[in-house]
Amino acid sequence: MRIWSQLHRWCSLVCTAFLLLLCVTGLPLIFSGEIDHWLDHSHYDLPQPGASAPSLDRLVAIGRRMYPGQDIISLFADDDAPVIHMRMAPSLAALRDNPASEHRLRFDAHSGRLLGEESRGASHSNSVMEFLLDLHRRLFAGLAGELFLGTMGLLFIVSIVSGVVLYGPFTRRLDFGTVRSRRSRRVRWLDLHNLLGIATLAWALVVGTTGVMNELATPLFAVWQKTEVTAMLAPYKGMASLDQAHLTSPQRAVDQALRALPGTKMLSIAFPDANDGSPWHYMVWLRGDTPLTARLFDPVLIDARTGELTAVVKMPWYLRALEVSRPLHFGDYGGLPLKVLWTLLDLATILTLGSGLYLWIGKRNRMSAHAECERHSPPSPVELLEPAK
């Protein structure tokens, strides 16, 4: 028990400050879609009954008419608004040399109307949710921040498991849920800490585990790209990207991918790129069309010359696990009721972390006061009679 107690204390102390930061920043992120919608002052067209979505070919034609000679990098559908973004740059080579040369056109997903344009920097700095997500996910420190927070998440899991081990022996003489309100303040906070910890146990384990998995997204995708994707694209290695003037219809490519995987919808389509993908293929990313499958992504390779299906890329198990963990982490697959439940559990976790920190500080203060009292207390008669050594 002494070992488990030390493990619980020090793992909790090391990660508490960062867990409090994650819990506080996670609260608004639970409602990121609603907050982004509230902050977004754009006016979107209402979908017309029986009308189909605007053709991607039409959007591509608008972009090329506005910027003749420039390359289209990709098109992707917004998660939280009826918007299709088109990434453009003077050329693929210019984008590699200067990422800031990228700019985006925004189109209404219902009518195809051009909503506006934004630079690469503006697209990441104008969103409050983007700022909070970057802080929550990587502490503004890139991959190093992700791996550090992943380590803090592992310590959090260890503190939960050790807390469960200690819960039984420390509360064996108490009924479940007992808070001894007539005892000292410290005892009341200790009972509250134990109650909240065991009541939120399952949720904290789920969110902690999925949080650690999300922090591993960058290295896991890098491993997949360096192994399976590289092997699949090996026959095209060293070839130059196709001239965009001779590409087949991107809408045809998306339609072909949708036929290959029914029950999905387009997430994005990346144009041929020799350095970041395939030089001869559209990479069409699809996702499920239900709340439970909306975070499951499937890449499809479409020949950019003919529009024919080349391959449906199978995602490895570790990336599937990562995709499933994302909606569980933020609770955004069950509508507003589940988000409210996630919020209440998040607040309970904040109180659990805060009470644990309060109990440790109180114990340290009492130990310091006791040591100070012993140092200044007068010697006992027995000590006075002892011969000097």
Summary of the structure (lengths in Angstrom):
residues: 389
radius of gyration: 28.1
end to end distance: 39.7
largest distance: 104.2
contacts: 1110
relative contact order: 0.11
helix: 59%
strand: 13%
